[in-house]
Amino acid sequence: MLKMTKPREDETRTSAKKAGVITLTGQLAKALVQLAGLIAFSHLLTPRDVGLIGMVAVFLLLGELIRDFGLSQAAIQTAELSHGQASNLFWTNALVGLVMSASLFVAAPAVADLYNEPALSSIAPWIAVTFTINALQMQFQVRLARDFRFLTLTLTDVFSQLAGLVLGLIAALLGAAYWALVVQLLVASATLLVLRAGTARWVPGAPRREAGMSALYMFGLHSGLAQLVQYVASNADSFTIGIRWGAAPLGIYNRAFQIFSAPANQLLAPLTNVALPILSRQRHEGRDFYPLLLKAQIAISAALTFVFAVVGSLSEPLVRLALGSAWRESAPLLSILSIGGAAQALSFMAYWAFLASGNARQLFLHSLVTKPILAVAIVLGSVWGLTGVAWGFSLGLVVSWFISLGWLAKCDGMPARVFLSAGLYVLQSGLVTGAVLWLLNSKFGDHAPSVVILSIGFLAGGAIYATLLCLRKSNRTVFRSVLSPVAARVKPLLQRN
């Protein structure tokens, strides 16, 4: 029986702080890899190439959601997981992954007809292969997370992304056009499976009747249904744009959305593998995990809000420098989406609270309320074009955060006012910083190189933002606890030199 064991101090079992440092460092490396790909592909491919993959991505995300359907979260949050239970979950994932692959393969012509893009009939079957590959990988990821082997999780993630990027760029340079993005996706998925299967030190057994499976499946069902509702809402923008305006406008929006979503994808999603087992362990031991979650909210939201403040206020020089003039229409969309990005970071803390507290059913019910609001806001915003879609998406994220706090206060006794106060202060600091940088860019943006504006903006914005945050005592306490271990390691090195 695999229990929620406490981490040990060696290369593979780490403390919570060390796990966070490892994950953050790895995600920084992964972010650099993906940023390099974003820039390179933007110069090698057209908006239509990117838009075609964006159209298929709507179905890719749906398949990815269904083939897991919350089973990975169920396996991570449970106090004990036997080898038989893990094996059953592995084969369940594999079966659903195969079904999803076959479904998209058969539906490829219908997808092409839906968007009136014949190229999708040949792209979709290849994208479908990733459902099975990723389904086979999932329980190896769970095993690594439950063993607190966050270094292995991080390294395999970074290396798989790097492999996909290298081969994808080679294909693009050879003139493969949108097929280069397909190559990137397939190589990254296959590499991740091989690496994690080879390092997990676990081999699934044959499926068999096993006690406790119904509870795992029920948790997974509620979690998966919540993610399904979230999928419908979160992809309403891409689906609406693709249907109404076609591949090229979707490509423009997609590039803005990729830059907007990169910070959250590179930080929050991987940190779930760290946060969920640690918070769940505290709950199983009868301890209150909300103080730890509050510290995580302050530290993580502070970092991401600064990123969104800089990116949103300086979107024009950023897009001009990184993507080129062909993508200039993405800049205003990026500014608008960045507003919702800060709220999304705060909402992710609530998502962790729902899962760690075992309230998967409440998460589903919460999603039934908040996600339709997001979808309706996006569809209504589309009346005003791409800009309206972006505003709808951002406003929907802000509303969802407020609702999640009230919901957790009722169903799990979360100190919502404390979380609300801390979050609003961070958002306020980000808005002030962003406003100053926007004024800076509006005054000097046309008279200075983009790299100069971005550099000055980053440094000046960092100074303003840090000053504002540190005016609040609780923030200073959290930052001191995060930075003290780093300072303790760096100081001897400086003294030695």
Number of C-alpha atoms within 10 A of each C-alpha: 10 14 13 21 15 16 17 12 10 9 10 16 21 20 16 18 13 15 24 19 16 20 24 18 15 24 24 16 20 22 19 15 19 21 16 15 21 17 16 16 23 19 16 16 18 17 21 18 20 24 25 22 23 21 26 23 17 19 19 20 15 17 23 20 18 21 26 26 24 24 27 24 23 25 25 26 26 21 18 16 22 15 16 19 22 26 21 21 24 25 18 18 26 23 16 20 27 19 18 25 26 16 14 24 20 15 14 22 19 14 21 19 12 13 19 15 15 15 14 21 20 13 19 26 19 18 21 27 20 24 29 24 21 20 25 25 21 21 29 26 25 22 22 24 24 29 22 26 23 30 23 21 27 20 20 21 23 22 19 22 24 23 19 26 26 17 19 27 20 14 19 21 14 10 13 17 19 24 17 24 23 19 22 24 21 19 20 23 22 20 20 25 21 15 19 23 20 12 15 19 10 16 13 16 14 10 15 10 9 14 10 12 16 10 12 20 19 16 25 22 20 22 27 27 23 23 22 22 20 20 17 18 23 21 18 22 26 25 21 17 24 23 14 14 13 19 26 18 21 29 26 23 29 25 26 26 19 15 21 24 17 15 21 19 14 20 21 23 13 20 18 17 25 23 23 22 26 25 24 24 21 18 18 15 10 9 11 14 18 18 11 13 18 18 20 16 23 22 16 17 26 26 15 23 29 24 21 27 31 26 26 26 29 28 27 24 24 21 25 17 15 18 19 14 13 14 21 18 18 26 23 20 25 30 24 24 27 27 27 22 27 28 25 24 24 31 24 19 24 24 18 18 25 23 22 25 21 19 18 26 20 19 25 21 15 19 23 16 14 21 24 18 19 25 24 16 24 28 20 14 19 20 11 12 14 24 20 19 27 29 22 25 28 23 19 25 26 19 17 21 23 16 16 24 21 16 20 22 13 11 13 14 11 19 16 18 12 11 21 15 11 21 22 13 17 26 22 15 20 27 20 16 25 27 16 16 26 19 13 17 23 13 10 11 18 11 10 11 12 19 14 12 20 23 11 14 23 19 12 15 24 17 12 18 23 15 12 17 21 13 10 13 10 14 19 13 12 16 17 13 13 16 10 11 12 12 11 10 10 11 10 10 9 8 7 6 5
